[in-house]
Amino acid sequence: MFLLLPILGFFAQGVMSGFPIYLPELFRTYVRTTGVGFCYNLGRIATAGGVFVVGYLVGVFGSYARATTAVSLVFIMGIGILAFARETRGEALK
């Protein structure tokens, strides 16, 4: 477990590093801070509920390993959704 935790930390924090780079370009100037703050903190709210979901999945699947595998599918869905994200390269901020 201790050997894999640095790898987990790298990828978990890597997800968060894209927020301050990509999100501000999606919103107009007059709602930029509100939009970015909402998107950033929506993840925190979802994480708070995710604890209960994982507990439920442990009961359904019978082990922590299977429940964790099921929850990790969220990241695979995120990569798929990212393929459809709007490209902002070369656009002027409004």
N, C-alpha and C positions, 0 to 999 in steps of 0.2 A: 504494500500500500504506500509506503513512504517513497518508493521509487517512482510511482506513478503520479503522486500528488503534484510535483512540479510541472508535469506535462498538462495535467488538468488545469492548474493555475494559469499556465501560458495561454491555453485556448479559452478559458473562461474570461480572462481579462482582455484577451484579444477581441472578443465580441464587444466588450464595452468600449474599446478604443475607437471603434468606428462611429460611435454616437456623436462626439463633438466635431467630427470631420464632415459627416454626411448629412446629419439631421438639419443643421442650420440652413443649408442651401435649399431645403424643401419648402421653407416658409417665407412669406413676405416679411419685410422689415418690421411692420407694426405688430405682428403676432409671433415673431421669431422666438423670443424667450418663452412665451407661453406655450407654443407648440413643442419646442424642444423639452421644456420642463415636463409637460404632460407625457410625452413619449418616454422620456427617461424614467419617470416615476411610475408609469403604468406597469413597468416590469417589476418594480418593487411590490406593488399591490398584488400582481399575479403570483409573485414568489411567496407572499404571505399565504395565499390560498393553496399554493402548490404543496405546502407541507401536509395539508389534510388530504390532498389527492394522492400523494405518495403513500401515506398511511393506509388509505383505502386500497391502493393497488397492491400493497404488501399482503393485505388480507385476501384479495382476489387471486393473485398469482402465487402466493404461498412463500415467497422469499424476497429478501431485499434486492438480490441480484436481478431477478426478473422484473421487479418493479422499477429499478433504476434503468434497465435496458428499455423498458417501455417509455419512461420519461425522457430518455435521451433521444428518442425519435423526434422530439420537438426541434432539436438542432438540425436534423436532416430536413425537416419541413422548412425551416428557416432558410437553409441554403437553396432549396427549390424556389421559395418565394423571392429570394434575392435576385434570381435570374430575371424577374419581371420588374425590378425596381427601376425608377426613372433615372436616366443618366443626366448628371448636372454639369459635366465637364464643358467648359467654354461658355456657359450661360452666365449672364450678369446677374448679380444679386439685386433684387428690386426693393 
